[in-house]
């Protein structure tokens, strides 16, 4: 029979050994890795976090197609796409050569954001902690982008945002580990206002319907301020719940408000529904203040245009990129995407593809996957040949500055993809703002985080 | 004044949809005693019958037109719908344009079949189970149906336009002597309201003036006695379930031009329709219809900017507020009878 003697000394000893054992793995990981998820084998894992369900699922599906294409091109498969056109500000060609990133083959995992912040954070966390993703990218909502960007900052990985248009992403919620290639609400306002003044005059009364979350707020503010600068008056601004479905009760008061322009700060399914309702209630044939009533949609996408059908014809909006652009890079991308999938890429697909290439190139130039080295390589980085002309990743807020497209729903489409026509390519100078512009105030990048 | 008329009109179409769905819900509840959370899904399936018919009618074959090019610069592929090739562009084009009204004819047998399969295949096994079980199984069924539709049709709304003849809107203001273009109402919403009135009328006439309807009403009042009289009341109730499915389906078909359908539209209407049923009085058919229109119009009033500027967010909760008030003052609902759901 064995006798157990429990002594103070014995307990202390066991405790010390057990404590060391528990602490051991973290000591090892700290020693082995200088930063979160340092790739040590011959592959590197990227995390693609896109809405695969929920109202933006179509956008998410297109983003995923673009990511797959980007991975193919990075690994030297397919026709290489925009790797062939990507150049630096100096005119030199990209250092990426189709043998992965720093010689490591690119692999990827995907997550479903469901267009919900908490679901997006959970899937990003799982990709970082379980799958070892060294970079997270994607998303089709500013609410999601802001949430995931903050998570990546804490975890010590790079976040290359997908489609996010709210000023907040690189404004009050900017983070050192996050970068945005997509344009933003302010830029939409700055690009749209002159075109609107030209088309509809400077004596207009606008009525805003605004999606009730961060993207809606900044878009309303941006369009309001830039149209008021050209002399328009804002009669009313009404917030509508996300996914309201039927907007008729919001549309009907518009005609009686004395407004002669309706601005729909809606996106995705909401925009399709509100625009359809507005057209059904005869707003486009209506007269107000002796002028033809007009509708403006600040952020357009081709996928939305398809949903809205012919209601979109003749309506002005802005977009980040369109497949019908005639520069070599855009054509190259459209061809390589179109040959693979049978239809042209959306603006969401474009920005996601570009973000993946930009990240890979920054790692290549930095010679390391270390987040702080990547951040340094991307800050004040100038590039061209990715479809938007010469572009700058500004160091102060990690926002990309490039030309903005003002588009209009095409009156006589030649094909099912030919829904938007480019009215004007607004030069970058016209949409550039100071990093501390009031619409972006209150944020700070902080310092980059390597995690681990 | 014109704003008030406009909001009443505005509430009519939504009220029509609420009334049609609530009518079916209360029919099922009154006959089978089942709380059917899959009823919103039936509304959604009806809408997708219209979408599917539209897709079938626009099924196309492709020919290559060498004279034109597509977005990649390759020879363009021209799509021609089969119906246009078979019946000529005129008749074929007409069929495509009128696909939503035509879908009514398709939806009746399809929805009846779906209703029968649902009742016989699944819900039948839950009659003796508690209401909580029924709610769980029908809610689960609704989710399954939703996901199936999402799998085949995607998550985004699918535009299904009304025929050209019903596009545009009707100037009520000019008719009533107000300034022109102050009270406008889309033609299709007017059609929807009239259609709902016809369907509701038909259901009431069927229950009121046919022997079948009389037996069903008797069964609703006292199922056991009717059964003891040697009448197979269960089979009639199954048929009533199919009829309720048809009503919900037709409501969905005709709603597609008002709101481009997506897989989620049923859920959006379901919860509100339950409130409608409760406010109207459980098991009361006229109550369901009345409270459907009432709540539709109330909701539309609450969305007026004059109201929301005083009470922000009131449009989101008005229906539930009314439900609370009605239940506090009239616990059986507006037209509820004694003895229903009270054993």
HADDOCK unambig.tbl for C-alpha pairs under 7 A between the chains (distance, minus, plus):
assign (segid A and resid 53 and name CA) (segid B and resid 155 and name CA) 6.96 0.50 0.50
assign (segid A and resid 54 and name CA) (segid B and resid 155 and name CA) 6.38 0.50 0.50
assign (segid A and resid 55 and name CA) (segid B and resid 155 and name CA) 5.90 0.50 0.50
assign (segid A and resid 55 and name CA) (segid B and resid 156 and name CA) 5.98 0.50 0.50
assign (segid A and resid 57 and name CA) (segid B and resid 155 and name CA) 5.98 0.50 0.50
assign (segid A and resid 58 and name CA) (segid B and resid 155 and name CA) 6.90 0.50 0.50
assign (segid A and resid 58 and name CA) (segid B and resid 156 and name CA) 6.70 0.50 0.50
assign (segid A and resid 246 and name CA) (segid B and resid 259 and name CA) 6.54 0.50 0.50
assign (segid A and resid 249 and name CA) (segid B and resid 10 and name CA) 6.79 0.50 0.50
assign (segid A and resid 249 and name CA) (segid B and resid 300 and name CA) 5.67 0.50 0.50
assign (segid A and resid 249 and name CA) (segid B and resid 303 and name CA) 5.82 0.50 0.50
assign (segid A and resid 249 and name CA) (segid B and resid 304 and name CA) 6.78 0.50 0.50
assign (segid A and resid 250 and name CA) (segid B and resid 303 and name CA) 6.65 0.50 0.50
assign (segid A and resid 253 and name CA) (segid B and resid 304 and name CA) 6.78 0.50 0.50
assign (segid A and resid 255 and name CA) (segid B and resid 182 and name CA) 6.94 0.50 0.50
assign (segid A and resid 256 and name CA) (segid B and resid 182 and name CA) 6.69 0.50 0.50
assign (segid A and resid 269 and name CA) (segid B and resid 156 and name CA) 6.47 0.50 0.50
assign (segid A and resid 269 and name CA) (segid B and resid 157 and name CA) 6.43 0.50 0.50
assign (segid A and resid 273 and name CA) (segid B and resid 259 and name CA) 6.64 0.50 0.50
assign (segid A and resid 280 and name CA) (segid B and resid 168 and name CA) 5.84 0.50 0.50
assign (segid A and resid 280 and name CA) (segid B and resid 169 and name CA) 6.63 0.50 0.50
assign (segid A and resid 280 and name CA) (segid B and resid 186 and name CA) 5.70 0.50 0.50
assign (segid A and resid 281 and name CA) (segid B and resid 169 and name CA) 6.04 0.50 0.50
assign (segid A and resid 281 and name CA) (segid B and resid 184 and name CA) 6.49 0.50 0.50
assign (segid A and resid 281 and name CA) (segid B and resid 185 and name CA) 6.14 0.50 0.50
assign (segid A and resid 281 and name CA) (segid B and resid 186 and name CA) 5.56 0.50 0.50
assign (segid A and resid 282 and name CA) (segid B and resid 168 and name CA) 6.00 0.50 0.50
assign (segid A and resid 282 and name CA) (segid B and resid 169 and name CA) 5.87 0.50 0.50
assign (segid A and resid 307 and name CA) (segid B and resid 157 and name CA) 6.57 0.50 0.50
assign (segid A and resid 307 and name CA) (segid B and resid 158 and name CA) 6.23 0.50 0.50
assign (segid A and resid 307 and name CA) (segid B and resid 159 and name CA) 6.10 0.50 0.50
assign (segid A and resid 308 and name CA) (segid B and resid 159 and name CA) 6.72 0.50 0.50
assign (segid A and resid 309 and name CA) (segid B and resid 159 and name CA) 6.80 0.50 0.50
assign (segid A and resid 335 and name CA) (segid B and resid 72 and name CA) 6.10 0.50 0.50
